[in-house]
Amino acid sequence: VPIHKGMIRRFVVADRSMEPTLRAGQGLLATRLGRAKPGQLRCFQRGDLWLVKRVSEVHPDGRMTVTADNPDGTDSRHFGAVSQAGSYRVLVTIPLRLM
């Protein structure tokens, strides 16, 4: 299957909300392919920012509840469920030592 523009995207983690799973400065490769499923790491846009969180629940209306791995992180407890439309599923995490 050829990779089309916009199907794979690179992200860089910018904060500590997903520690210990992800650390600031770590890279991510993500795809738009596939529906959200509980347990997945997904990148999604919220305002002008892109966030990465773990999907905890997928709702029938196309929204998903997301959680931060760090108990002090901001997630759906603070801003509610988000649309899975336009989100990216994390495929690969790139270790800090390779960034």
C-alpha positions in Angstrom: 0.0 0.0 0.0 1.6 3.3 -1.0 1.9 6.0 1.7 -0.1 9.0 0.7 0.6 12.5 1.9 -0.9 13.1 5.3 -1.3 9.4 6.2 2.0 9.3 8.3 3.0 12.2 10.4 5.9 12.8 12.8 5.3 14.4 16.2 7.6 15.4 19.0 6.5 15.1 22.7 6.6 18.5 24.3 5.6 17.9 27.9 5.4 15.4 30.8 1.7 14.5 30.7 2.5 11.0 29.3 5.4 10.1 31.6 6.6 7.5 32.2 5.5 6.1 28.8 6.6 9.1 26.7 9.2 11.7 27.6 9.6 15.3 26.4 11.7 15.4 23.2 10.8 11.9 22.2 9.6 11.4 18.6 6.4 9.7 17.4 5.4 8.3 14.0 1.6 8.2 13.6 -1.0 7.3 11.0 -4.5 8.5 10.3 -5.5 4.9 9.3 -7.7 2.9 11.7 -10.3 3.7 14.2 -9.5 4.6 17.8 -9.5 1.7 20.3 -9.0 1.7 24.1 -5.3 1.5 25.0 -4.0 3.2 21.9 -1.9 6.3 22.0 -3.5 8.9 19.8 -2.4 12.4 18.7 -5.2 14.9 18.2 -5.6 18.6 17.7 -7.1 20.7 20.4 -7.2 24.4 19.5 -3.7 25.3 18.1 -2.0 22.4 19.9 -1.5 18.8 19.1 -1.8 16.5 22.1 -0.9 12.8 22.6 -3.0 10.8 25.1 -4.1 7.2 25.7 -7.6 6.3 24.6 -9.6 5.0 27.5 -13.1 4.8 25.9 -14.6 5.2 22.4 -18.1 6.5 22.3 -20.7 5.6 19.6 -20.9 9.2 18.5 -17.3 9.2 17.2 -15.8 10.9 20.3 -13.1 9.3 22.5 -12.2 9.8 26.2 -8.5 10.2 26.6 -6.2 10.0 29.6 -2.7 11.1 30.5 -0.4 8.4 31.8 0.9 10.9 34.3 -1.7 11.5 37.1 -0.9 15.2 37.1 -1.4 15.5 33.3 -4.3 17.2 31.6 -6.8 15.0 29.8 -10.6 14.3 29.3 -11.2 14.9 33.0 -10.4 18.5 32.3 -11.6 19.1 28.7 -14.1 16.3 28.1 -14.2 13.7 25.2 -12.6 14.6 21.9 -13.5 13.7 18.3 -11.5 10.8 16.9 -11.9 12.4 13.4 -8.5 13.8 12.3 -6.6 12.0 15.0 -3.5 9.9 14.4 -2.7 6.5 15.9 0.9 6.3 17.2 2.7 3.5 15.4 6.3 4.0 16.6 7.9 5.8 19.5 11.5 7.0 18.9 13.8 6.8 21.9 15.3 10.0 23.1 18.8 8.8 22.4 18.0 8.6 18.6 16.5 12.1 18.5 
